[in-house]
Amino acid sequence: MTTRIDRRFAKLRAEGRPALVTYFMGGDPDYATSLSIMKALPKAGSDVIELGMPFSDPMADGPAIQAAGLRALKAGQTLAKTLAMAAEFRKGDDETPIVMMGYYNPIYIYGVERFLADARAAGVDGLIVVDLPPEMDGELCIPAVEAGINFIRLATPTTDDRRLPKVLENTSGFVYYVSMTGITGAALADTAKVEEAVKRIKGHTGLPVCVGFGVKTAEQARAIGASADGVVVGTAIVNAVANALGPDGKAAADPAEAVSALVDGLARGVRAARLQPAS
């Protein structure tokens, strides 16, 4: 199968530059505002969109993304509404890849077969489900791939060469390298160590390797993009949304404008990482 993710990374390889992968929380601070943020991302320079599925117990997420998820749930966001957001986005953009990211519990409750059918119909291209290890690939990963949806796996600094082949076994689309141990939104990892890790992962797979956790500025994006196939930014975007809200949780400024300004700068950094076309 060839997905929008595969086509986007092939296009970027031809351009000789890494991807900017942007995460935001579906439904934060409300459905309409969140949809406007999603629509603004490609115009600001995002190459791949990660659409967060809010969950009440996000154990791998730092305080900023936890708070975003709670805001979304409080505003009435559900998995069905998150799928509807993807479908609404697709009406105006049939090219930008959408990766839904979150936890297995809401999908399990929704029903795996129903979820995959609805995700496919909504134009979702990939899934990142952080609490499903490779040993549970039969639960969701293999059915997703059979449904034509990439299943993107996380690798971390503790994923050694013995474990990596198992992690990569059914992975498709790209590999998401979490550049440090701990929760999202922590400090930026050492770029030399990131480069070494990316090379090690590429020794096991031909898939693109995208690096995330801690990227907040254009310069950081450029530095990470010098060795990775993609730079993932999440917490900084979620914080831009939060900073546009008043004490009552309602928008005091336009969150989509705040996110666009941030992503525009990050995109400039990513595009400066490699200026020479691939040979």
ChimeraX attribute file (.defattr): number of C-alpha atoms within 10 A of each C-alpha:
attribute: neighborCount
match mode: 1-to-1
recipient: residues
	/A:1	10
	/A:2	11
	/A:3	17
	/A:4	21
	/A:5	23
	/A:6	18
	/A:7	15
	/A:8	18
	/A:9	23
	/A:10	13
	/A:11	13
	/A:12	17
	/A:13	17
	/A:14	13
	/A:15	16
	/A:16	18
	/A:17	24
	/A:18	29
	/A:19	27
	/A:20	28
	/A:21	25
	/A:22	27
	/A:23	25
	/A:24	28
	/A:25	32
	/A:26	33
	/A:27	31
	/A:28	30
	/A:29	27
	/A:30	20
	/A:31	20
	/A:32	13
	/A:33	18
	/A:34	23
	/A:35	20
	/A:36	16
	/A:37	25
	/A:38	27
	/A:39	20
	/A:40	17
	/A:41	25
	/A:42	21
	/A:43	12
	/A:44	19
	/A:45	21
	/A:46	24
	/A:47	24
	/A:48	25
	/A:49	22
	/A:50	24
	/A:51	26
	/A:52	24
	/A:53	28
	/A:54	28
	/A:55	21
	/A:56	13
	/A:57	12
	/A:58	19
	/A:59	12
	/A:60	15
	/A:61	18
	/A:62	15
	/A:63	14
	/A:64	17
	/A:65	27
	/A:66	21
	/A:67	20
	/A:68	25
	/A:69	28
	/A:70	21
	/A:71	20
	/A:72	23
	/A:73	21
	/A:74	14
	/A:75	15
	/A:76	14
	/A:77	22
	/A:78	19
	/A:79	20
	/A:80	15
	/A:81	15
	/A:82	24
	/A:83	23
	/A:84	19
	/A:85	22
	/A:86	23
	/A:87	19
	/A:88	15
	/A:89	19
	/A:90	18
	/A:91	10
	/A:92	9
	/A:93	13
	/A:94	11
	/A:95	16
	/A:96	21
	/A:97	26
	/A:98	26
	/A:99	27
	/A:100	26
	/A:101	22
	/A:102	23
	/A:103	23
	/A:104	19
	/A:105	14
	/A:106	18
	/A:107	19
	/A:108	14
	/A:109	10
	/A:110	14
	/A:111	11
	/A:112	17
	/A:113	15
	/A:114	12
	/A:115	19
	/A:116	23
	/A:117	13
	/A:118	16
	/A:119	24
	/A:120	18
	/A:121	13
	/A:122	20
	/A:123	25
	/A:124	25
	/A:125	23
	/A:126	27
	/A:127	27
	/A:128	23
	/A:129	21
	/A:130	17
	/A:131	15
	/A:132	15
	/A:133	13
	/A:134	16
	/A:135	9
	/A:136	11
	/A:137	17
	/A:138	10
	/A:139	14
	/A:140	20
	/A:141	25
	/A:142	17
	/A:143	16
	/A:144	24
	/A:145	18
	/A:146	12
	/A:147	15
	/A:148	18
	/A:149	27
	/A:150	28
	/A:151	25
	/A:152	24
	/A:153	24
	/A:154	21
	/A:155	22
	/A:156	16
	/A:157	13
	/A:158	12
	/A:159	16
	/A:160	13
	/A:161	12
	/A:162	8
	/A:163	11
	/A:164	17
	/A:165	15
	/A:166	14
	/A:167	19
	/A:168	20
	/A:169	12
	/A:170	16
	/A:171	22
	/A:172	24
	/A:173	25
	/A:174	24
	/A:175	27
	/A:176	20
	/A:177	25
	/A:178	22
	/A:179	25
	/A:180	22
	/A:181	12
	/A:182	13
	/A:183	15
	/A:184	20
	/A:185	22
	/A:186	14
	/A:187	12
	/A:188	15
	/A:189	19
	/A:190	12
	/A:191	16
	/A:192	11
	/A:193	13
	/A:194	22
	/A:195	17
	/A:196	11
	/A:197	23
	/A:198	20
	/A:199	14
	/A:200	14
	/A:201	22
	/A:202	13
	/A:203	10
	/A:204	12
	/A:205	17
	/A:206	11
	/A:207	17
	/A:208	23
	/A:209	25
	/A:210	25
	/A:211	33
	/A:212	26
	/A:213	24
	/A:214	23
	/A:215	25
	/A:216	21
	/A:217	17
	/A:218	20
	/A:219	17
	/A:220	19
	/A:221	29
	/A:222	23
	/A:223	22
	/A:224	30
	/A:225	27
	/A:226	20
	/A:227	23
	/A:228	24
	/A:229	23
	/A:230	29
	/A:231	31
	/A:232	27
	/A:233	26
	/A:234	23
	/A:235	27
	/A:236	23
	/A:237	24
	/A:238	23
	/A:239	19
	/A:240	18
	/A:241	26
	/A:242	22
	/A:243	15
	/A:244	19
	/A:245	16
	/A:246	11
	/A:247	7
	/A:248	7
	/A:249	15
	/A:250	12
	/A:251	17
	/A:252	12
	/A:253	13
	/A:254	14
	/A:255	25
	/A:256	21
	/A:257	18
	/A:258	18
	/A:259	23
	/A:260	22
	/A:261	14
	/A:262	18
	/A:263	28
	/A:264	18
	/A:265	18
	/A:266	27
	/A:267	24
	/A:268	17
	/A:269	21
	/A:270	27
	/A:271	22
	/A:272	19
	/A:273	21
	/A:274	17
	/A:275	11
	/A:276	11
	/A:277	11
	/A:278	11
	/A:279	7
